[in-house]
Amino acid sequence: MISRERAIALLVTVCVLAMTASLLPPFSSLISLAANNVYPYTGPDIHLDYFMGAFLGLLCGFILLVSPIPRAISGTVIFCWALKLAAALFLVPVYEFYYGLDIDGYFFFSFMPEKPIITSSGNIGTWHIRVLAWLLFQVIGPSFHGGKVVFSFMGFLGIYLTYRGAVRFMKQEKPILLILTTLAPTCLFWSSTLGKDPIILFAIGVYTHGCLALFSDYRKRHILEIAAGIFMASFVRSYFLPIMAIPLAIAYLTQTRRPVVRLLIFPVVLMGVFYSLTAFSEHMKIDSFDAFSAYQSKVASNWKGGSSFALPLIDSPIMLLMVAPLAVFTALFRPTLFEAHNAFSLAAALDNTFLLVLFFYAWSRSRMREFFQTAILWMGCFVVIWSIMYGVGTGNLGAISRFKIQVLPIFITVLFYMARKRTTIRVAAP
């Protein structure tokens, strides 16, 4: 356990260092150059803007202090937020300086809320985040770094909600799980930006907490929580509807023990899955495997750079089944150490290597009957379905590493549970 006093001291230190660094070269120069790397910065003084981001980070820490977080875990929560704030204020600007981020456009375009040109489901999600960013800047003012910190805080809340759901499932606090999830390099970096990723991570956190709470204690409010999470995720990425609906349907059917109830519920669940798949195909304009092959070809041509790779074309259900294991491995464990070509891809590769080792360790300690627990079955189905869809639909390892934060908290949770130490009860001999 990390004490509240030490965690608060760390948070204050991070904020004071950021405020000081915003005035001192060479970091003050890096901030200016990073803000102009993709779009010309047109907001207030960039150093005052950065100062505002540090202040809002401190304010978010205060919100955590007064929120109903169990005191036993509050120090760990503030500690994790302090490190995540440090990533948003120190690490992300370095990446912006060297590589630029197109997602920074959410700040600049938020001041020009003209009618969007909708050509795909991705454009719809982009427009929704622009509107959300515009609403945020009406409250906090036109602060680029302030908006980044608030979005980062939303992503952190998504991680924390997933952790609270895991606590409901495991029936005990596991601070190390929260630390592992927050400090995983992929999660730490990509959920600390101004873009879609932190918001969809928050939505998945709401959905995950609702699902794990529902499986352990059936109450109507958990259903509303699940519906809210699905709505928010679909609000950003419409194709998340089947990714969220299908695992929930599988888990709910297995949880129902009465054959009559299962028979009555099955048609309703089937209609929900059919609706989600229909909505997905309409949004993505994919109504056949031939159309999906054309979509893959278009995606492959759009991805550029050293991290691009050829996608295995899917033109039949059999081909999909054949490439599914490779797609899962690509989505969860690539780039590997042999594919890293810069410091950031190396961090992602180290992250993936740790996950791969943890996966085999958890597998070696797992018991077959544990896979049929409702919560484990749901988390496993969610991870596999997400991995297949992204493994066959994304042709760039850097993009997959970024998208993986959508599933990483759930994946780490299930690995952590399977790798746990089992307690054995020994009966004394008479």
C-alpha positions as CSV (number, residue, x, y, z in Angstrom):
1,M,0.0,0.0,0.0
2,I,1.1,3.6,-0.8
3,S,0.3,6.1,1.9
4,R,-1.9,9.1,1.0
5,E,0.7,11.6,2.3
6,R,3.5,10.2,0.0
7,A,1.1,10.1,-3.0
8,I,-0.1,13.7,-2.5
9,A,3.6,14.8,-2.1
10,L,4.4,13.1,-5.4
11,L,1.4,14.7,-7.2
12,V,2.4,18.2,-5.9
13,T,6.0,17.6,-6.9
14,V,5.0,16.6,-10.5
15,C,2.8,19.8,-10.8
16,V,5.5,22.1,-9.4
17,L,8.1,20.6,-11.7
18,A,5.8,21.0,-14.7
19,M,5.1,24.6,-13.8
20,T,8.8,25.4,-13.4
21,A,9.8,23.5,-16.5
22,S,7.3,25.5,-18.6
23,L,9.5,28.6,-17.9
24,L,13.0,27.1,-18.3
25,P,14.8,26.2,-21.5
26,P,15.3,23.9,-23.2
27,F,12.0,22.3,-22.1
28,S,10.1,25.6,-22.6
29,S,11.4,25.7,-26.2
30,L,10.4,22.1,-26.7
31,I,6.8,22.9,-25.6
32,S,6.5,25.7,-28.2
33,L,7.9,23.6,-31.0
34,A,5.8,20.6,-30.1
35,A,2.6,22.6,-30.1
36,N,3.3,23.8,-33.6
37,N,4.5,20.5,-35.0
38,V,1.2,19.5,-36.7
39,Y,-1.0,22.7,-36.7
40,P,0.0,26.3,-36.1
41,Y,-0.8,27.1,-32.4
42,T,-3.3,29.9,-32.2
43,G,-4.3,29.8,-28.6
44,P,-3.0,31.8,-25.6
45,D,0.6,31.9,-24.6
46,I,1.8,28.3,-24.8
47,H,3.7,28.4,-21.5
48,L,0.7,29.8,-19.7
49,D,-1.3,27.1,-21.4
50,Y,1.1,24.4,-20.1
51,F,0.9,26.0,-16.6
52,M,-2.9,25.7,-16.9
53,G,-2.5,21.9,-17.7
54,A,-0.4,21.4,-14.5
55,F,-2.9,23.3,-12.4
56,L,-5.8,21.2,-13.8
57,G,-3.8,18.0,-13.0
58,L,-3.6,19.1,-9.4
59,L,-7.3,19.9,-9.4
60,C,-8.1,16.4,-10.7
61,G,-6.0,15.0,-7.9
62,F,-8.1,17.0,-5.4
63,I,-11.2,15.5,-7.0
64,L,-9.8,12.0,-6.3
65,L,-9.1,13.0,-2.7
66,V,-12.7,14.0,-2.0
67,S,-14.3,11.2,-4.1
68,P,-15.7,8.0,-2.4
69,I,-12.5,6.0,-3.0
70,P,-11.8,3.4,-0.2
71,R,-9.2,4.9,2.1
72,A,-7.1,1.7,1.9
73,I,-6.5,2.2,-1.8
74,S,-6.7,6.0,-2.1
75,G,-2.9,6.5,-1.8
76,T,-2.3,4.1,-4.6
77,V,-5.0,5.8,-6.8
78,I,-3.4,9.2,-6.3
79,F,0.1,7.8,-6.9
80,C,-1.1,6.3,-10.2
81,W,-2.7,9.6,-11.2
82,A,0.5,11.5,-10.4
83,L,2.6,9.2,-12.7
84,K,-0.1,9.4,-15.4
85,L,-0.1,13.2,-15.2
86,A,3.7,13.2,-15.5
87,A,3.3,11.2,-18.7
88,A,0.8,13.7,-20.1
89,L,2.9,16.7,-19.2
90,F,6.5,15.4,-19.9
91,L,6.4,12.3,-22.1
92,V,3.6,13.3,-24.6
93,P,5.2,16.7,-25.6
94,V,8.5,14.9,-26.4
95,Y,6.6,12.5,-28.7
96,E,4.8,15.6,-30.3
97,F,8.1,17.3,-30.8
98,Y,9.7,14.3,-32.7
99,Y,6.7,12.8,-34.5
100,G,3.7,15.1,-34.1
101,L,0.2,13.8,-33.3
102,D,-2.7,14.3,-35.7
103,I,-5.0,13.9,-32.7
104,D,-3.8,17.3,-31.6
105,G,-6.2,18.6,-34.2
106,Y,-9.0,18.1,-31.8
107,F,-7.8,21.2,-30.0
108,F,-7.4,23.4,-33.2
109,F,-10.6,22.2,-35.0
110,S,-12.7,22.6,-31.8
111,F,-12.6,26.3,-32.5
112,M,-14.1,25.8,-36.0
113,P,-17.2,23.6,-35.4
114,E,-18.3,23.7,-39.0
115,K,-20.6,21.0,-40.4
116,P,-18.5,17.8,-40.8
117,I,-18.0,15.9,-44.0
118,I,-19.1,12.4,-43.1
119,T,-17.6,9.7,-45.3
120,S,-17.3,6.8,-42.8
121,S,-18.0,5.7,-39.2
122,G,-14.5,7.0,-38.3
123,N,-15.5,10.5,-39.4
124,I,-18.6,10.4,-37.2
125,G,-16.5,9.5,-34.1
126,T,-14.0,12.2,-34.9
127,W,-16.7,14.8,-35.2
128,H,-18.3,13.7,-31.9
129,I,-14.9,14.1,-30.1
130,R,-14.4,17.5,-31.7
131,V,-17.8,18.6,-30.3
132,L,-16.9,17.2,-26.9
133,A,-13.5,19.0,-26.9
134,W,-15.3,22.2,-27.9
135,L,-17.7,21.9,-25.0
136,L,-14.7,21.2,-22.6
137,F,-12.9,24.4,-23.8
138,Q,-16.0,26.4,-23.1
139,V,-15.6,25.5,-19.5
140,I,-11.8,25.5,-18.9
141,G,-10.9,28.0,-21.7
142,P,-8.8,27.4,-24.8
143,S,-6.1,25.4,-23.1
144,F,-4.4,22.7,-25.3
145,H,-2.5,21.1,-22.4
146,G,-5.5,21.6,-20.0
147,G,-7.7,19.7,-22.4
148,K,-5.0,17.0,-22.7
149,V,-4.9,16.6,-18.9
150,V,-8.7,16.4,-18.6
151,F,-8.9,13.8,-21.3
152,S,-6.1,11.9,-19.6
153,F,-8.1,12.1,-16.3
154,M,-11.1,10.5,-18.1
155,G,-8.9,7.7,-19.3
156,F,-7.5,7.1,-15.8
157,L,-11.1,7.0,-14.5
158,G,-11.8,4.3,-17.1
159,I,-8.8,2.3,-15.8
160,Y,-9.9,2.8,-12.2
161,L,-13.5,1.7,-13.0
162,T,-12.1,-1.5,-14.6
163,Y,-10.1,-2.1,-11.4
164,R,-13.2,-1.6,-9.2
165,G,-15.0,-4.2,-11.3
166,A,-12.1,-6.6,-10.8
167,V,-12.3,-6.0,-7.1
168,R,-16.0,-6.9,-7.2
169,F,-15.1,-10.1,-9.0
170,M,-12.1,-11.1,-6.9
171,K,-13.7,-9.9,-3.7
172,Q,-10.5,-8.2,-2.4
173,E,-8.4,-5.1,-3.1
174,K,-5.3,-5.7,-5.3
175,P,-3.4,-2.4,-5.5
176,I,-0.7,-4.0,-7.6
177,L,-3.3,-4.7,-10.4
178,L,-4.2,-1.0,-10.6
179,I,-0.5,-0.1,-10.7
180,L,0.3,-2.6,-13.4
181,T,-2.6,-1.5,-15.6
182,T,-1.9,2.2,-15.2
183,L,1.9,2.0,-15.7
184,A,1.8,-0.4,-18.7
185,P,3.6,1.8,-21.3
186,T,0.9,1.5,-23.9
187,C,-1.8,2.5,-21.4
188,L,0.3,5.2,-19.8
189,F,1.1,7.0,-23.0
190,W,-1.9,6.6,-25.4
191,S,-4.5,7.3,-22.7
192,S,-2.7,10.6,-21.9
193,T,-3.5,12.4,-25.2
194,L,-6.2,14.7,-26.4
195,G,-8.2,12.3,-28.7
196,K,-10.6,9.4,-28.9
197,D,-8.5,6.9,-26.9
198,P,-9.0,8.3,-23.3
199,I,-12.8,8.7,-23.9
200,I,-13.3,5.2,-25.3
201,L,-11.2,3.8,-22.4
202,F,-13.5,5.6,-20.0
203,A,-16.5,4.1,-21.8
204,I,-15.1,0.6,-21.7
205,G,-14.3,1.2,-18.0
206,V,-18.0,2.0,-17.3
207,Y,-19.1,-1.0,-19.3
208,T,-16.6,-3.4,-17.6
209,H,-17.5,-2.2,-14.1
210,G,-21.2,-2.8,-14.9
211,C,-20.6,-6.3,-16.4
212,L,-18.4,-7.5,-13.5
213,A,-20.8,-6.0,-10.9
214,L,-23.8,-7.6,-12.7
215,F,-22.2,-11.1,-12.7
216,S,-21.5,-10.9,-8.9
217,D,-24.6,-9.0,-7.8
218,Y,-27.6,-8.7,-10.2
219,R,-29.2,-5.2,-9.9
220,K,-31.0,-3.1,-12.5
221,R,-28.6,-0.2,-12.1
222,H,-25.8,-2.4,-13.4
223,I,-27.7,-2.9,-16.6
224,L,-28.0,0.8,-17.0
225,E,-24.3,1.2,-16.5
226,I,-23.6,-1.4,-19.2
227,A,-25.9,0.4,-21.6
228,A,-24.2,3.7,-20.8
229,G,-20.8,2.2,-21.5
230,I,-21.9,0.7,-24.8
231,F,-23.6,3.9,-25.9
232,M,-20.5,6.0,-25.1
233,A,-18.1,3.6,-26.9
234,S,-20.4,3.4,-30.0
235,F,-20.6,7.2,-29.8
236,V,-16.8,7.3,-30.6
237,R,-16.4,4.0,-32.6
238,S,-19.6,2.6,-33.9
239,Y,-18.1,-0.8,-34.6
240,F,-17.7,-1.4,-30.8
241,L,-21.4,-2.4,-30.7
242,P,-20.8,-6.1,-31.7
243,I,-17.5,-6.2,-29.8
244,M,-19.4,-5.4,-26.6
245,A,-22.7,-7.2,-27.3
246,I,-21.5,-10.6,-28.3
247,P,-19.3,-11.4,-25.2
248,L,-22.1,-10.2,-23.0
249,A,-24.6,-12.4,-24.7
250,I,-22.4,-15.4,-24.4
251,A,-21.7,-14.8,-20.7
252,Y,-25.3,-14.1,-19.9
253,L,-26.5,-17.3,-21.5
254,T,-24.0,-19.4,-19.6
255,Q,-24.9,-17.7,-16.3
256,T,-28.5,-18.7,-16.6
257,R,-28.9,-22.1,-15.0
258,R,-32.6,-22.7,-15.7
259,P,-33.2,-24.3,-19.1
260,V,-36.7,-22.6,-19.4
261,V,-35.3,-19.2,-18.7
262,R,-32.4,-19.7,-21.1
263,L,-34.9,-20.8,-23.8
264,L,-36.9,-17.6,-23.3
265,I,-33.9,-15.3,-23.2
266,F,-32.1,-16.8,-26.1
267,P,-34.3,-15.2,-28.8
268,V,-33.9,-11.8,-27.2
269,V,-30.1,-12.1,-27.0
270,L,-30.0,-13.4,-30.6
271,M,-32.0,-10.3,-31.8
272,G,-29.6,-8.0,-29.9
273,V,-26.5,-9.7,-31.5
274,F,-28.1,-9.6,-34.9
275,Y,-29.0,-5.9,-34.5
276,S,-25.4,-5.0,-33.4
277,L,-23.9,-6.9,-36.4
278,T,-26.3,-5.2,-38.8
279,A,-25.5,-1.8,-37.4
280,F,-21.8,-2.6,-37.6
281,S,-22.1,-3.7,-41.3
282,E,-24.1,-0.6,-42.2
283,H,-21.7,1.8,-40.5
284,M,-18.6,0.2,-42.0
285,K,-20.3,-0.5,-45.4
286,I,-19.4,-4.2,-45.2
287,D,-22.1,-6.6,-46.2
288,S,-20.0,-9.6,-47.4
289,F,-16.6,-11.1,-47.3
290,D,-15.8,-9.6,-50.7
291,A,-16.6,-6.2,-49.3
292,F,-14.4,-6.9,-46.3
293,S,-11.5,-7.8,-48.6
294,A,-11.9,-4.5,-50.4
295,Y,-12.0,-2.7,-47.0
296,Q,-8.8,-4.4,-46.0
297,S,-7.1,-3.4,-49.3
298,K,-8.1,0.2,-48.6
299,V,-6.8,0.1,-45.1
300,A,-3.5,-1.4,-46.2
301,S,-3.0,1.4,-48.7
302,N,-3.8,4.1,-46.1
303,W,-1.2,2.9,-43.5
304,K,2.3,4.1,-44.2
305,G,5.6,4.1,-42.4
306,G,8.1,1.5,-41.1
307,S,5.5,-0.2,-38.9
308,S,3.1,-1.1,-41.7
309,F,2.6,-4.8,-42.6
310,A,0.6,-6.8,-45.1
311,L,-2.9,-7.9,-44.0
312,P,-4.0,-11.5,-44.7
313,L,-7.0,-11.0,-47.0
314,I,-10.2,-12.5,-45.6
315,D,-12.5,-13.7,-48.4
316,S,-14.3,-16.6,-46.7
317,P,-15.4,-17.8,-43.2
318,I,-12.8,-20.6,-43.4
319,M,-10.0,-18.0,-44.1
320,L,-11.1,-16.0,-41.1
321,L,-10.9,-19.0,-38.9
322,M,-7.4,-19.9,-40.2
323,V,-6.0,-16.4,-39.6
324,A,-7.7,-15.8,-36.3
325,P,-4.8,-17.1,-34.1
326,L,-2.3,-14.9,-36.0
327,A,-4.7,-11.9,-35.7
328,V,-5.0,-12.4,-32.0
329,F,-1.2,-12.6,-31.6
330,T,-0.7,-9.5,-33.7
331,A,-3.2,-7.5,-31.8
332,L,-2.0,-8.4,-28.3
333,F,1.7,-9.1,-28.6
334,R,3.1,-7.1,-31.5
335,P,5.4,-5.2,-32.1
336,T,7.9,-7.6,-30.7
337,L,11.4,-6.7,-29.6
338,F,12.7,-7.6,-33.1
339,E,10.2,-5.1,-34.7
340,A,11.1,-2.1,-32.6
341,H,12.7,0.7,-34.5
342,N,12.6,3.7,-32.1
343,A,12.3,4.4,-28.3
344,F,8.5,4.5,-28.3
345,S,8.1,1.2,-30.3
346,L,10.7,-0.3,-28.0
347,A,8.6,0.6,-25.0
348,A,5.6,-1.0,-26.6
349,A,7.7,-4.1,-27.4
350,L,8.8,-4.4,-23.8
351,D,5.1,-4.0,-22.8
352,N,4.1,-6.8,-25.2
353,T,7.0,-9.0,-24.0
354,F,5.9,-8.7,-20.4
355,L,2.3,-9.5,-21.5
356,L,3.5,-12.6,-23.4
357,V,5.5,-13.9,-20.4
358,L,2.5,-13.2,-18.1
359,F,0.2,-15.0,-20.5
360,F,2.2,-18.2,-20.5
361,Y,2.7,-18.0,-16.7
362,A,-1.0,-17.5,-16.2
363,W,-1.8,-20.4,-18.6
364,S,0.5,-22.7,-16.8
365,R,-1.2,-22.0,-13.5
366,S,-4.8,-22.0,-14.8
367,R,-7.4,-24.7,-14.2
368,M,-9.8,-25.7,-16.9
369,R,-12.9,-25.1,-14.8
370,E,-11.9,-21.5,-14.2
371,F,-12.4,-20.6,-17.8
372,F,-16.1,-21.4,-17.5
373,Q,-16.7,-18.8,-14.8
374,T,-19.0,-16.2,-16.1
375,A,-16.7,-13.2,-15.6
376,I,-13.7,-15.0,-17.1
377,L,-15.7,-16.2,-20.0
378,W,-16.9,-12.7,-20.7
379,M,-13.5,-11.1,-20.4
380,G,-11.9,-13.9,-22.6
381,C,-14.5,-13.5,-25.3
382,F,-14.2,-9.7,-25.3
383,V,-10.4,-9.9,-25.7
384,V,-10.5,-12.5,-28.4
385,I,-13.3,-10.8,-30.5
386,W,-11.6,-7.4,-30.2
387,S,-8.2,-9.0,-31.2
388,I,-9.6,-10.7,-34.3
389,M,-11.4,-7.6,-35.5
390,Y,-8.3,-5.3,-35.0
391,G,-5.8,-8.0,-36.1
392,V,-7.4,-8.4,-39.5
393,G,-8.5,-4.8,-39.9
394,T,-5.4,-2.7,-38.9
395,G,-2.2,-2.7,-41.0
396,N,0.2,-0.8,-38.8
397,L,1.8,-2.0,-35.6
398,G,2.0,1.5,-34.1
399,A,-1.7,1.9,-34.6
400,I,-2.5,-1.5,-33.1
401,S,-0.3,-0.6,-30.1
402,R,-2.4,2.6,-29.7
403,F,-5.7,0.8,-30.1
404,K,-4.7,-1.9,-27.6
405,I,-5.5,0.4,-24.7
406,Q,-9.1,-0.3,-25.4
407,V,-8.7,-3.9,-24.2
408,L,-5.5,-3.8,-22.1
409,P,-7.1,-3.3,-18.7
410,I,-9.4,-6.2,-19.2
411,F,-6.6,-8.4,-20.6
412,I,-4.3,-7.6,-17.7
413,T,-7.1,-8.3,-15.2
414,V,-7.8,-11.8,-16.6
415,L,-4.1,-12.6,-16.7
416,F,-3.6,-11.4,-13.2
417,Y,-6.5,-13.5,-11.9
418,M,-5.3,-16.6,-13.7
419,A,-1.7,-16.1,-12.5
420,R,-2.8,-15.6,-8.8
421,K,-1.5,-17.8,-6.0
422,R,-4.1,-20.4,-5.1
423,T,-4.7,-21.1,-1.5
424,T,-5.0,-24.8,-0.5
425,I,-6.8,-25.9,2.6
426,R,-5.2,-28.9,4.2
427,V,-7.2,-31.1,6.5
428,A,-5.3,-32.3,9.5
429,A,-5.0,-36.0,9.9
430,P,-7.1,-37.5,12.7
